[in-house]
Amino acid sequence: MSQQLINLVEKTSIKSEADVPKFDIGDTVDVHTKILEGDKERIQIFSGTVIARSGSGSKEMFTVRRIVAGEGVERKFPLHSPRIAKVEVKRSSVVRRAKLYFLRDRVGKAVRLRERRR
């Protein structure tokens, strides 16, 4: 009974299939995030490689990693958050792992992933 109630509540906060694009681990994405600054709202773009996805339903999260000024920066986003305006897939890569945490130890050209041809 309680699981049915949880599912009903989660359905209201889950975005539709049209709002959430299909992307996989290893894809290079642009995440458009709504930022509140005072009374103004603007969109900030965080672009990088998806290294992990976890959770399910309204609690689904994905981790994006990028290199800024020689330093690795990772950010976790809730997939169904109203703060996420959109997720654009820029490039797909061929990967053989579910989590790409090994990229944390790599530097320079070793971070590159082989592109998937479509």
PyMOL commands that place a pseudoatom at each C-alpha (Angstrom):
pseudoatom trace, name=CA, resn=MET, resi=1, chain=A, elem=C, hetatm=0, pos=[0.000, 0.000, 0.000]
pseudoatom trace, name=CA, resn=SER, resi=2, chain=A, elem=C, hetatm=0, pos=[2.709, 2.489, 0.974]
pseudoatom trace, name=CA, resn=GLN, resi=3, chain=A, elem=C, hetatm=0, pos=[4.682, 1.715, -2.208]
pseudoatom trace, name=CA, resn=GLN, resi=4, chain=A, elem=C, hetatm=0, pos=[1.603, 2.573, -4.290]
pseudoatom trace, name=CA, resn=LEU, resi=5, chain=A, elem=C, hetatm=0, pos=[1.309, 5.925, -2.503]
pseudoatom trace, name=CA, resn=ILE, resi=6, chain=A, elem=C, hetatm=0, pos=[4.980, 6.667, -3.136]
pseudoatom trace, name=CA, resn=ASN, resi=7, chain=A, elem=C, hetatm=0, pos=[4.546, 5.832, -6.840]
pseudoatom trace, name=CA, resn=LEU, resi=8, chain=A, elem=C, hetatm=0, pos=[1.513, 8.142, -7.088]
pseudoatom trace, name=CA, resn=VAL, resi=9, chain=A, elem=C, hetatm=0, pos=[3.421, 11.052, -5.522]
pseudoatom trace, name=CA, resn=GLU, resi=10, chain=A, elem=C, hetatm=0, pos=[6.482, 10.421, -7.720]
pseudoatom trace, name=CA, resn=LYS, resi=11, chain=A, elem=C, hetatm=0, pos=[4.406, 10.432, -10.936]
pseudoatom trace, name=CA, resn=THR, resi=12, chain=A, elem=C, hetatm=0, pos=[3.521, 14.102, -10.410]
pseudoatom trace, name=CA, resn=SER, resi=13, chain=A, elem=C, hetatm=0, pos=[7.199, 15.178, -10.306]
pseudoatom trace, name=CA, resn=ILE, resi=14, chain=A, elem=C, hetatm=0, pos=[8.544, 12.988, -13.129]
pseudoatom trace, name=CA, resn=LYS, resi=15, chain=A, elem=C, hetatm=0, pos=[9.156, 14.757, -16.458]
pseudoatom trace, name=CA, resn=SER, resi=16, chain=A, elem=C, hetatm=0, pos=[7.697, 13.294, -19.641]
pseudoatom trace, name=CA, resn=GLU, resi=17, chain=A, elem=C, hetatm=0, pos=[9.747, 11.381, -22.219]
pseudoatom trace, name=CA, resn=ALA, resi=18, chain=A, elem=C, hetatm=0, pos=[9.743, 14.457, -24.493]
pseudoatom trace, name=CA, resn=ASP, resi=19, chain=A, elem=C, hetatm=0, pos=[11.381, 16.636, -21.810]
pseudoatom trace, name=CA, resn=VAL, resi=20, chain=A, elem=C, hetatm=0, pos=[14.168, 14.189, -20.951]
pseudoatom trace, name=CA, resn=PRO, resi=21, chain=A, elem=C, hetatm=0, pos=[16.347, 13.163, -23.916]
pseudoatom trace, name=CA, resn=LYS, resi=22, chain=A, elem=C, hetatm=0, pos=[17.869, 9.708, -24.086]
pseudoatom trace, name=CA, resn=PHE, resi=23, chain=A, elem=C, hetatm=0, pos=[21.546, 9.850, -23.169]
pseudoatom trace, name=CA, resn=ASP, resi=24, chain=A, elem=C, hetatm=0, pos=[23.970, 7.215, -21.950]
pseudoatom trace, name=CA, resn=ILE, resi=25, chain=A, elem=C, hetatm=0, pos=[27.210, 6.971, -20.022]
pseudoatom trace, name=CA, resn=GLY, resi=26, chain=A, elem=C, hetatm=0, pos=[30.086, 8.443, -22.057]
pseudoatom trace, name=CA, resn=ASP, resi=27, chain=A, elem=C, hetatm=0, pos=[27.965, 10.996, -23.906]
pseudoatom trace, name=CA, resn=THR, resi=28, chain=A, elem=C, hetatm=0, pos=[29.100, 14.609, -23.974]
pseudoatom trace, name=CA, resn=VAL, resi=29, chain=A, elem=C, hetatm=0, pos=[26.163, 16.763, -22.887]
pseudoatom trace, name=CA, resn=ASP, resi=30, chain=A, elem=C, hetatm=0, pos=[25.233, 20.396, -22.234]
pseudoatom trace, name=CA, resn=VAL, resi=31, chain=A, elem=C, hetatm=0, pos=[23.086, 20.707, -19.098]
pseudoatom trace, name=CA, resn=HIS, resi=32, chain=A, elem=C, hetatm=0, pos=[21.069, 23.946, -19.058]
pseudoatom trace, name=CA, resn=THR, resi=33, chain=A, elem=C, hetatm=0, pos=[20.446, 24.848, -15.398]
pseudoatom trace, name=CA, resn=LYS, resi=34, chain=A, elem=C, hetatm=0, pos=[18.177, 27.643, -14.145]
pseudoatom trace, name=CA, resn=ILE, resi=35, chain=A, elem=C, hetatm=0, pos=[20.035, 29.918, -11.696]
pseudoatom trace, name=CA, resn=LEU, resi=36, chain=A, elem=C, hetatm=0, pos=[18.323, 32.456, -9.434]
pseudoatom trace, name=CA, resn=GLU, resi=37, chain=A, elem=C, hetatm=0, pos=[20.285, 35.684, -8.883]
pseudoatom trace, name=CA, resn=GLY, resi=38, chain=A, elem=C, hetatm=0, pos=[18.273, 38.034, -6.723]
pseudoatom trace, name=CA, resn=ASP, resi=39, chain=A, elem=C, hetatm=0, pos=[14.932, 38.413, -8.464]
pseudoatom trace, name=CA, resn=LYS, resi=40, chain=A, elem=C, hetatm=0, pos=[16.298, 37.485, -11.916]
pseudoatom trace, name=CA, resn=GLU, resi=41, chain=A, elem=C, hetatm=0, pos=[16.515, 33.997, -13.375]
pseudoatom trace, name=CA, resn=ARG, resi=42, chain=A, elem=C, hetatm=0, pos=[19.099, 33.006, -15.960]
pseudoatom trace, name=CA, resn=ILE, resi=43, chain=A, elem=C, hetatm=0, pos=[20.300, 29.794, -17.568]
pseudoatom trace, name=CA, resn=GLN, resi=44, chain=A, elem=C, hetatm=0, pos=[23.822, 28.491, -16.989]
pseudoatom trace, name=CA, resn=ILE, resi=45, chain=A, elem=C, hetatm=0, pos=[25.290, 25.755, -19.194]
pseudoatom trace, name=CA, resn=PHE, resi=46, chain=A, elem=C, hetatm=0, pos=[27.459, 22.998, -17.718]
pseudoatom trace, name=CA, resn=SER, resi=47, chain=A, elem=C, hetatm=0, pos=[29.018, 20.881, -20.462]
pseudoatom trace, name=CA, resn=GLY, resi=48, chain=A, elem=C, hetatm=0, pos=[30.970, 17.682, -19.938]
pseudoatom trace, name=CA, resn=THR, resi=49, chain=A, elem=C, hetatm=0, pos=[30.978, 13.894, -20.110]
pseudoatom trace, name=CA, resn=VAL, resi=50, chain=A, elem=C, hetatm=0, pos=[28.370, 11.784, -18.336]
pseudoatom trace, name=CA, resn=ILE, resi=51, chain=A, elem=C, hetatm=0, pos=[30.368, 9.426, -16.110]
pseudoatom trace, name=CA, resn=ALA, resi=52, chain=A, elem=C, hetatm=0, pos=[27.544, 7.894, -14.046]
pseudoatom trace, name=CA, resn=ARG, resi=53, chain=A, elem=C, hetatm=0, pos=[23.793, 7.434, -13.703]
pseudoatom trace, name=CA, resn=SER, resi=54, chain=A, elem=C, hetatm=0, pos=[22.109, 6.194, -10.562]
pseudoatom trace, name=CA, resn=GLY, resi=55, chain=A, elem=C, hetatm=0, pos=[18.701, 5.803, -8.967]
pseudoatom trace, name=CA, resn=SER, resi=56, chain=A, elem=C, hetatm=0, pos=[15.312, 5.381, -10.549]
pseudoatom trace, name=CA, resn=GLY, resi=57, chain=A, elem=C, hetatm=0, pos=[12.024, 7.229, -10.796]
pseudoatom trace, name=CA, resn=SER, resi=58, chain=A, elem=C, hetatm=0, pos=[12.041, 10.759, -9.416]
pseudoatom trace, name=CA, resn=LYS, resi=59, chain=A, elem=C, hetatm=0, pos=[15.313, 10.084, -7.569]
pseudoatom trace, name=CA, resn=GLU, resi=60, chain=A, elem=C, hetatm=0, pos=[17.353, 9.416, -10.709]
pseudoatom trace, name=CA, resn=MET, resi=61, chain=A, elem=C, hetatm=0, pos=[20.673, 11.300, -10.829]
pseudoatom trace, name=CA, resn=PHE, resi=62, chain=A, elem=C, hetatm=0, pos=[23.483, 11.681, -13.353]
pseudoatom trace, name=CA, resn=THR, resi=63, chain=A, elem=C, hetatm=0, pos=[27.061, 12.888, -12.888]
pseudoatom trace, name=CA, resn=VAL, resi=64, chain=A, elem=C, hetatm=0, pos=[28.808, 15.131, -15.426]
pseudoatom trace, name=CA, resn=ARG, resi=65, chain=A, elem=C, hetatm=0, pos=[32.584, 15.690, -15.427]
pseudoatom trace, name=CA, resn=ARG, resi=66, chain=A, elem=C, hetatm=0, pos=[34.603, 18.348, -17.208]
pseudoatom trace, name=CA, resn=ILE, resi=67, chain=A, elem=C, hetatm=0, pos=[38.077, 19.879, -16.977]
pseudoatom trace, name=CA, resn=VAL, resi=68, chain=A, elem=C, hetatm=0, pos=[38.287, 23.573, -16.007]
pseudoatom trace, name=CA, resn=ALA, resi=69, chain=A, elem=C, hetatm=0, pos=[41.707, 25.264, -15.918]
pseudoatom trace, name=CA, resn=GLY, resi=70, chain=A, elem=C, hetatm=0, pos=[43.461, 21.898, -15.629]
pseudoatom trace, name=CA, resn=GLU, resi=71, chain=A, elem=C, hetatm=0, pos=[41.278, 20.810, -12.695]
pseudoatom trace, name=CA, resn=GLY, resi=72, chain=A, elem=C, hetatm=0, pos=[38.544, 18.170, -12.910]
pseudoatom trace, name=CA, resn=VAL, resi=73, chain=A, elem=C, hetatm=0, pos=[35.052, 19.329, -11.873]
pseudoatom trace, name=CA, resn=GLU, resi=74, chain=A, elem=C, hetatm=0, pos=[32.151, 16.940, -11.316]
pseudoatom trace, name=CA, resn=ARG, resi=75, chain=A, elem=C, hetatm=0, pos=[28.547, 17.868, -10.742]
pseudoatom trace, name=CA, resn=LYS, resi=76, chain=A, elem=C, hetatm=0, pos=[25.547, 15.674, -9.934]
pseudoatom trace, name=CA, resn=PHE, resi=77, chain=A, elem=C, hetatm=0, pos=[22.156, 16.605, -11.349]
pseudoatom trace, name=CA, resn=PRO, resi=78, chain=A, elem=C, hetatm=0, pos=[18.707, 15.209, -10.533]
pseudoatom trace, name=CA, resn=LEU, resi=79, chain=A, elem=C, hetatm=0, pos=[17.265, 14.127, -13.880]
pseudoatom trace, name=CA, resn=HIS, resi=80, chain=A, elem=C, hetatm=0, pos=[13.668, 15.207, -13.168]
pseudoatom trace, name=CA, resn=SER, resi=81, chain=A, elem=C, hetatm=0, pos=[14.478, 18.488, -11.389]
pseudoatom trace, name=CA, resn=PRO, resi=82, chain=A, elem=C, hetatm=0, pos=[12.514, 21.593, -12.418]
pseudoatom trace, name=CA, resn=ARG, resi=83, chain=A, elem=C, hetatm=0, pos=[15.845, 23.493, -12.230]
pseudoatom trace, name=CA, resn=ILE, resi=84, chain=A, elem=C, hetatm=0, pos=[17.117, 21.552, -15.277]
pseudoatom trace, name=CA, resn=ALA, resi=85, chain=A, elem=C, hetatm=0, pos=[15.830, 23.417, -18.340]
pseudoatom trace, name=CA, resn=LYS, resi=86, chain=A, elem=C, hetatm=0, pos=[17.154, 20.896, -20.871]
pseudoatom trace, name=CA, resn=VAL, resi=87, chain=A, elem=C, hetatm=0, pos=[19.903, 18.396, -21.577]
pseudoatom trace, name=CA, resn=GLU, resi=88, chain=A, elem=C, hetatm=0, pos=[21.486, 18.524, -25.042]
pseudoatom trace, name=CA, resn=VAL, resi=89, chain=A, elem=C, hetatm=0, pos=[23.498, 15.551, -26.295]
pseudoatom trace, name=CA, resn=LYS, resi=90, chain=A, elem=C, hetatm=0, pos=[26.499, 16.868, -28.238]
pseudoatom trace, name=CA, resn=ARG, resi=91, chain=A, elem=C, hetatm=0, pos=[28.379, 13.638, -28.901]
pseudoatom trace, name=CA, resn=SER, resi=92, chain=A, elem=C, hetatm=0, pos=[28.086, 9.910, -28.137]
pseudoatom trace, name=CA, resn=SER, resi=93, chain=A, elem=C, hetatm=0, pos=[30.986, 7.669, -27.204]
pseudoatom trace, name=CA, resn=VAL, resi=94, chain=A, elem=C, hetatm=0, pos=[31.612, 3.947, -27.157]
pseudoatom trace, name=CA, resn=VAL, resi=95, chain=A, elem=C, hetatm=0, pos=[32.104, 2.743, -23.573]
pseudoatom trace, name=CA, resn=ARG, resi=96, chain=A, elem=C, hetatm=0, pos=[32.256, -0.691, -21.996]
pseudoatom trace, name=CA, resn=ARG, resi=97, chain=A, elem=C, hetatm=0, pos=[31.596, 0.305, -18.391]
pseudoatom trace, name=CA, resn=ALA, resi=98, chain=A, elem=C, hetatm=0, pos=[28.524, 1.415, -16.439]
pseudoatom trace, name=CA, resn=LYS, resi=99, chain=A, elem=C, hetatm=0, pos=[30.547, 3.966, -14.458]
pseudoatom trace, name=CA, resn=LEU, resi=100, chain=A, elem=C, hetatm=0, pos=[33.508, 5.898, -15.904]
pseudoatom trace, name=CA, resn=TYR, resi=101, chain=A, elem=C, hetatm=0, pos=[35.242, 6.714, -12.613]
pseudoatom trace, name=CA, resn=PHE, resi=102, chain=A, elem=C, hetatm=0, pos=[38.591, 5.673, -14.150]
pseudoatom trace, name=CA, resn=LEU, resi=103, chain=A, elem=C, hetatm=0, pos=[38.568, 8.998, -16.072]
pseudoatom trace, name=CA, resn=ARG, resi=104, chain=A, elem=C, hetatm=0, pos=[39.343, 10.763, -12.770]
pseudoatom trace, name=CA, resn=ASP, resi=105, chain=A, elem=C, hetatm=0, pos=[42.895, 9.394, -12.842]
pseudoatom trace, name=CA, resn=ARG, resi=106, chain=A, elem=C, hetatm=0, pos=[43.545, 10.286, -16.481]
pseudoatom trace, name=CA, resn=VAL, resi=107, chain=A, elem=C, hetatm=0, pos=[45.111, 13.479, -17.801]
pseudoatom trace, name=CA, resn=GLY, resi=108, chain=A, elem=C, hetatm=0, pos=[45.234, 15.126, -21.235]
pseudoatom trace, name=CA, resn=LYS, resi=109, chain=A, elem=C, hetatm=0, pos=[44.554, 13.039, -24.329]
pseudoatom trace, name=CA, resn=ALA, resi=110, chain=A, elem=C, hetatm=0, pos=[44.000, 9.897, -22.230]
pseudoatom trace, name=CA, resn=VAL, resi=111, chain=A, elem=C, hetatm=0, pos=[40.622, 11.333, -21.169]
pseudoatom trace, name=CA, resn=ARG, resi=112, chain=A, elem=C, hetatm=0, pos=[39.263, 11.146, -24.734]
pseudoatom trace, name=CA, resn=LEU, resi=113, chain=A, elem=C, hetatm=0, pos=[36.672, 8.499, -25.568]
pseudoatom trace, name=CA, resn=ARG, resi=114, chain=A, elem=C, hetatm=0, pos=[36.106, 6.873, -28.965]
pseudoatom trace, name=CA, resn=GLU, resi=115, chain=A, elem=C, hetatm=0, pos=[33.144, 8.438, -30.781]
pseudoatom trace, name=CA, resn=ARG, resi=116, chain=A, elem=C, hetatm=0, pos=[30.097, 6.320, -31.640]
pseudoatom trace, name=CA, resn=ARG, resi=117, chain=A, elem=C, hetatm=0, pos=[29.125, 6.486, -35.310]
pseudoatom trace, name=CA, resn=ARG, resi=118, chain=A, elem=C, hetatm=0, pos=[25.366, 6.779, -35.932]
for i in range(1, 118): cmd.bond("trace and resi %d" % i, "trace and resi %d" % (i + 1))
show_as sticks, trace
zoom trace
